[in-house]
């Protein structure tokens, strides 16, 4: 497992996934699940 080099460089958004691509860039993608839960309709 790798080690953490720098923390808190970007502000994370709920429902997004962050990863490092092959070129070493930090990328952001919207997760298929996650974020705020929807209320159940009556």
PyMOL Python script that loads the backbone (N, CA, C, O; Angstrom):
from pymol import cmd

cmd.read_pdbstr("""\
ATOM      1  N   UNK A   1       0.848  -1.182   0.000  1.00  0.00           N
ATOM      2  CA  UNK A   1       0.000   0.000   0.000  1.00  0.00           C
ATOM      3  C   UNK A   1       0.887   1.236   0.000  1.00  0.00           C
ATOM      4  O   UNK A   1       1.944   1.251   0.630  1.00  0.00           O
ATOM      5  N   UNK A   2       0.454   2.264  -0.705  1.00  0.00           N
ATOM      6  CA  UNK A   2       1.219   3.502  -0.790  1.00  0.00           C
ATOM      7  C   UNK A   2       1.072   4.350   0.454  1.00  0.00           C
ATOM      8  O   UNK A   2       0.306   4.022   1.360  1.00  0.00           O
ATOM      9  N   UNK A   3       1.811   5.436   0.487  1.00  0.00           N
ATOM     10  CA  UNK A   3       1.715   6.346   1.624  1.00  0.00           C
ATOM     11  C   UNK A   3       1.084   7.664   1.172  1.00  0.00           C
ATOM     12  O   UNK A   3       1.135   8.014  -0.007  1.00  0.00           O
ATOM     13  N   UNK A   4       0.497   8.379   2.109  1.00  0.00           N
ATOM     14  CA  UNK A   4      -0.133   9.666   1.834  1.00  0.00           C
ATOM     15  C   UNK A   4       0.964  10.725   1.773  1.00  0.00           C
ATOM     16  O   UNK A   4       1.732  10.888   2.721  1.00  0.00           O
ATOM     17  N   UNK A   5       1.032  11.441   0.653  1.00  0.00           N
ATOM     18  CA  UNK A   5       2.069  12.459   0.475  1.00  0.00           C
ATOM     19  C   UNK A   5       1.573  13.810   0.985  1.00  0.00           C
ATOM     20  O   UNK A   5       2.273  14.478   1.746  1.00  0.00           O
ATOM     21  N   UNK A   6       0.369  14.216   0.570  1.00  0.00           N
ATOM     22  CA  UNK A   6      -0.192  15.507   0.951  1.00  0.00           C
ATOM     23  C   UNK A   6      -1.668  15.306   1.268  1.00  0.00           C
ATOM     24  O   UNK A   6      -2.377  14.616   0.536  1.00  0.00           O
ATOM     25  N   UNK A   7      -2.130  15.908   2.359  1.00  0.00           N
ATOM     26  CA  UNK A   7      -3.541  15.832   2.734  1.00  0.00           C
ATOM     27  C   UNK A   7      -4.197  17.188   2.518  1.00  0.00           C
ATOM     28  O   UNK A   7      -3.534  18.225   2.547  1.00  0.00           O
ATOM     29  N   UNK A   8      -5.497  17.166   2.302  1.00  0.00           N
ATOM     30  CA  UNK A   8      -6.333  18.368   2.228  1.00  0.00           C
ATOM     31  C   UNK A   8      -5.875  19.358   1.158  1.00  0.00           C
ATOM     32  O   UNK A   8      -5.899  20.568   1.386  1.00  0.00           O
ATOM     33  N   UNK A   9      -5.464  18.862   0.008  1.00  0.00           N
ATOM     34  CA  UNK A   9      -5.069  19.724  -1.102  1.00  0.00           C
ATOM     35  C   UNK A   9      -6.311  20.197  -1.850  1.00  0.00           C
ATOM     36  O   UNK A   9      -6.361  21.335  -2.316  1.00  0.00           O
ATOM     37  N   UNK A  10      -7.311  19.327  -1.964  1.00  0.00           N
ATOM     38  CA  UNK A  10      -8.558  19.677  -2.649  1.00  0.00           C
ATOM     39  C   UNK A  10      -9.713  19.585  -1.664  1.00  0.00           C
ATOM     40  O   UNK A  10      -9.639  18.864  -0.670  1.00  0.00           O
ATOM     41  N   UNK A  11     -10.777  20.320  -1.949  1.00  0.00           N
ATOM     42  CA  UNK A  11     -11.981  20.212  -1.126  1.00  0.00           C
ATOM     43  C   UNK A  11     -12.865  19.142  -1.736  1.00  0.00           C
ATOM     44  O   UNK A  11     -13.263  19.242  -2.897  1.00  0.00           O
ATOM     45  N   UNK A  12     -13.173  18.119  -0.956  1.00  0.00           N
ATOM     46  CA  UNK A  12     -13.974  17.012  -1.461  1.00  0.00           C
ATOM     47  C   UNK A  12     -15.450  17.351  -1.461  1.00  0.00           C
ATOM     48  O   UNK A  12     -15.942  18.032  -0.561  1.00  0.00           O
ATOM     49  N   UNK A  13     -16.155  16.872  -2.478  1.00  0.00           N
ATOM     50  CA  UNK A  13     -17.593  17.071  -2.605  1.00  0.00           C
ATOM     51  C   UNK A  13     -18.289  15.747  -2.325  1.00  0.00           C
ATOM     52  O   UNK A  13     -17.792  14.693  -2.721  1.00  0.00           O
ATOM     53  N   UNK A  14     -19.447  15.787  -1.641  1.00  0.00           N
ATOM     54  CA  UNK A  14     -20.172  14.534  -1.396  1.00  0.00           C
ATOM     55  C   UNK A  14     -20.673  13.942  -2.706  1.00  0.00           C
ATOM     56  O   UNK A  14     -21.123  14.670  -3.592  1.00  0.00           O
ATOM     57  N   UNK A  15     -20.594  12.613  -2.825  1.00  0.00           N
ATOM     58  CA  UNK A  15     -21.062  11.936  -4.028  1.00  0.00           C
ATOM     59  C   UNK A  15     -20.047  11.912  -5.159  1.00  0.00           C
ATOM     60  O   UNK A  15     -20.390  11.545  -6.282  1.00  0.00           O
ATOM     61  N   UNK A  16     -18.793  12.300  -4.884  1.00  0.00           N
ATOM     62  CA  UNK A  16     -17.751  12.295  -5.904  1.00  0.00           C
ATOM     63  C   UNK A  16     -16.632  11.345  -5.492  1.00  0.00           C
ATOM     64  O   UNK A  16     -16.381  11.135  -4.305  1.00  0.00           O
ATOM     65  N   UNK A  17     -15.975  10.785  -6.477  1.00  0.00           N
ATOM     66  CA  UNK A  17     -14.860   9.871  -6.266  1.00  0.00           C
ATOM     67  C   UNK A  17     -13.594  10.549  -6.779  1.00  0.00           C
ATOM     68  O   UNK A  17     -13.603  11.134  -7.862  1.00  0.00           O
ATOM     69  N   UNK A  18     -12.509  10.475  -6.015  1.00  0.00           N
ATOM     70  CA  UNK A  18     -11.249  11.099  -6.397  1.00  0.00           C
ATOM     71  C   UNK A  18     -10.187  10.020  -6.566  1.00  0.00           C
ATOM     72  O   UNK A  18     -10.081   9.115  -5.739  1.00  0.00           O
ATOM     73  N   UNK A  19      -9.404  10.113  -7.633  1.00  0.00           N
ATOM     74  CA  UNK A  19      -8.367   9.124  -7.906  1.00  0.00           C
ATOM     75  C   UNK A  19      -7.215   9.780  -8.662  1.00  0.00           C
ATOM     76  O   UNK A  19      -7.352  10.874  -9.209  1.00  0.00           O
ATOM     77  N   UNK A  20      -6.086   9.093  -8.678  1.00  0.00           N
ATOM     78  CA  UNK A  20      -4.914   9.569  -9.411  1.00  0.00           C
ATOM     79  C   UNK A  20      -4.824   8.764 -10.703  1.00  0.00           C
ATOM     80  O   UNK A  20      -4.794   7.534 -10.666  1.00  0.00           O
ATOM     81  N   UNK A  21      -4.781   9.453 -11.853  1.00  0.00           N
ATOM     82  CA  UNK A  21      -4.716   8.753 -13.137  1.00  0.00           C
ATOM     83  C   UNK A  21      -3.272   8.383 -13.476  1.00  0.00           C
ATOM     84  O   UNK A  21      -2.358   8.633 -12.691  1.00  0.00           O
ATOM     85  N   UNK A  22      -3.080   7.796 -14.634  1.00  0.00           N
ATOM     86  CA  UNK A  22      -1.762   7.323 -15.050  1.00  0.00           C
ATOM     87  C   UNK A  22      -0.731   8.421 -15.201  1.00  0.00           C
ATOM     88  O   UNK A  22       0.464   8.173 -15.038  1.00  0.00           O
ATOM     89  N   UNK A  23      -1.174   9.640 -15.511  1.00  0.00           N
ATOM     90  CA  UNK A  23      -0.250  10.769 -15.672  1.00  0.00           C
ATOM     91  C   UNK A  23       0.076  11.442 -14.345  1.00  0.00           C
ATOM     92  O   UNK A  23       0.892  12.363 -14.304  1.00  0.00           O
ATOM     93  N   UNK A  24      -0.556  10.991 -13.252  1.00  0.00           N
ATOM     94  CA  UNK A  24      -0.289  11.574 -11.941  1.00  0.00           C
ATOM     95  C   UNK A  24      -1.217  12.709 -11.572  1.00  0.00           C
ATOM     96  O   UNK A  24      -0.986  13.390 -10.572  1.00  0.00           O
ATOM     97  N   UNK A  25      -2.264  12.934 -12.354  1.00  0.00           N
ATOM     98  CA  UNK A  25      -3.234  13.984 -12.053  1.00  0.00           C
ATOM     99  C   UNK A  25      -4.314  13.451 -11.127  1.00  0.00           C
ATOM    100  O   UNK A  25      -4.693  12.283 -11.214  1.00  0.00           O
ATOM    101  N   UNK A  26      -4.812  14.306 -10.238  1.00  0.00           N
ATOM    102  CA  UNK A  26      -5.940  13.939  -9.382  1.00  0.00           C
ATOM    103  C   UNK A  26      -7.213  14.225 -10.165  1.00  0.00           C
ATOM    104  O   UNK A  26      -7.440  15.351 -10.609  1.00  0.00           O
ATOM    105  N   UNK A  27      -8.042  13.197 -10.330  1.00  0.00           N
ATOM    106  CA  UNK A  27      -9.269  13.323 -11.119  1.00  0.00           C
ATOM    107  C   UNK A  27     -10.486  13.166 -10.220  1.00  0.00           C
ATOM    108  O   UNK A  27     -10.424  12.531  -9.168  1.00  0.00           O
ATOM    109  N   UNK A  28     -11.594  13.757 -10.655  1.00  0.00           N
ATOM    110  CA  UNK A  28     -12.850  13.721  -9.905  1.00  0.00           C
ATOM    111  C   UNK A  28     -13.923  13.116 -10.801  1.00  0.00           C
ATOM    112  O   UNK A  28     -14.057  13.499 -11.963  1.00  0.00           O
ATOM    113  N   UNK A  29     -14.692  12.163 -10.256  1.00  0.00           N
ATOM    114  CA  UNK A  29     -15.781  11.544 -11.006  1.00  0.00           C
ATOM    115  C   UNK A  29     -17.001  11.449 -10.102  1.00  0.00           C
ATOM    116  O   UNK A  29     -16.875  11.234  -8.897  1.00  0.00           O
ATOM    117  N   UNK A  30     -18.181  11.610 -10.689  1.00  0.00           N
ATOM    118  CA  UNK A  30     -19.422  11.490  -9.928  1.00  0.00           C
ATOM    119  C   UNK A  30     -19.699  10.009  -9.713  1.00  0.00           C
ATOM    120  O   UNK A  30     -19.666   9.226 -10.663  1.00  0.00           O
ATOM    121  N   UNK A  31     -19.971   9.619  -8.466  1.00  0.00           N
ATOM    122  CA  UNK A  31     -20.277   8.227  -8.166  1.00  0.00           C
ATOM    123  C   UNK A  31     -21.697   7.898  -8.605  1.00  0.00           C
ATOM    124  O   UNK A  31     -22.579   8.756  -8.573  1.00  0.00           O
ATOM    125  N   UNK A  32     -21.910   6.669  -9.009  1.00  0.00           N
ATOM    126  CA  UNK A  32     -23.241   6.228  -9.400  1.00  0.00           C
ATOM    127  C   UNK A  32     -24.160   6.236  -8.184  1.00  0.00           C
ATOM    128  O   UNK A  32     -25.356   6.506  -8.302  1.00  0.00           O
ATOM    129  N   UNK A  33     -23.599   5.939  -7.020  1.00  0.00           N
ATOM    130  CA  UNK A  33     -24.357   5.986  -5.768  1.00  0.00           C
ATOM    131  C   UNK A  33     -23.685   7.021  -4.879  1.00  0.00           C
ATOM    132  O   UNK A  33     -22.545   7.418  -5.120  1.00  0.00           O
ATOM    133  N   UNK A  34     -24.396   7.449  -3.863  1.00  0.00           N
ATOM    134  CA  UNK A  34     -23.790   8.365  -2.910  1.00  0.00           C
ATOM    135  C   UNK A  34     -24.438   9.727  -2.934  1.00  0.00           C
ATOM    136  O   UNK A  34     -25.392   9.962  -3.674  1.00  0.00           O
ATOM    137  N   UNK A  35     -23.926  10.606  -2.136  1.00  0.00           N
ATOM    138  CA  UNK A  35     -24.507  11.937  -2.032  1.00  0.00           C
ATOM    139  C   UNK A  35     -25.646  11.932  -1.035  1.00  0.00           C
ATOM    140  O   UNK A  35     -25.659  11.131  -0.101  1.00  0.00           O
ATOM    141  N   UNK A  36     -26.591  12.816  -1.230  1.00  0.00           N
ATOM    142  CA  UNK A  36     -27.722  12.930  -0.314  1.00  0.00           C
ATOM    143  C   UNK A  36     -28.770  11.866  -0.616  1.00  0.00           C
ATOM    144  O   UNK A  36     -29.018  11.531  -1.774  1.00  0.00           O
ATOM    145  N   UNK A  37     -29.379  11.340   0.443  1.00  0.00           N
ATOM    146  CA  UNK A  37     -30.438  10.355   0.275  1.00  0.00           C
ATOM    147  C   UNK A  37     -31.756  11.060  -0.015  1.00  0.00           C
ATOM    148  O   UNK A  37     -32.022  12.142   0.509  1.00  0.00           O
ATOM    149  N   UNK A  38     -32.573  10.440  -0.850  1.00  0.00           N
ATOM    150  CA  UNK A  38     -33.868  11.014  -1.204  1.00  0.00           C
ATOM    151  C   UNK A  38     -34.911  10.578  -0.187  1.00  0.00           C
ATOM    152  O   UNK A  38     -34.856   9.465   0.337  1.00  0.00           O
ATOM    153  N   UNK A  39     -35.872  11.472   0.090  1.00  0.00           N
ATOM    154  CA  UNK A  39     -36.947  11.143   1.014  1.00  0.00           C
ATOM    155  C   UNK A  39     -37.968  10.255   0.326  1.00  0.00           C
ATOM    156  O   UNK A  39     -38.204  10.376  -0.876  1.00  0.00           O
ATOM    157  N   UNK A  40     -38.564   9.370   1.090  1.00  0.00           N
ATOM    158  CA  UNK A  40     -39.568   8.449   0.568  1.00  0.00           C
ATOM    159  C   UNK A  40     -40.896   9.169   0.392  1.00  0.00           C
ATOM    160  O   UNK A  40     -41.348   9.863   1.304  1.00  0.00           O
ATOM    161  N   UNK A  41     -41.535   9.014  -0.780  1.00  0.00           N
ATOM    162  CA  UNK A  41     -42.832   9.638  -1.020  1.00  0.00           C
ATOM    163  C   UNK A  41     -43.919   8.837  -0.328  1.00  0.00           C
ATOM    164  O   UNK A  41     -43.847   7.612  -0.225  1.00  0.00           O
ATOM    165  N   UNK A  42     -44.937   9.564   0.147  1.00  0.00           N
ATOM    166  CA  UNK A  42     -46.053   8.901   0.828  1.00  0.00           C
ATOM    167  C   UNK A  42     -47.167   8.599  -0.139  1.00  0.00           C
ATOM    168  O   UNK A  42     -48.192   8.041   0.255  1.00  0.00           O
TER     169      UNK A  42
END
""", "prot")
cmd.dss("prot")
cmd.show_as("cartoon", "prot")
cmd.util.cbc("prot")
cmd.orient("prot")
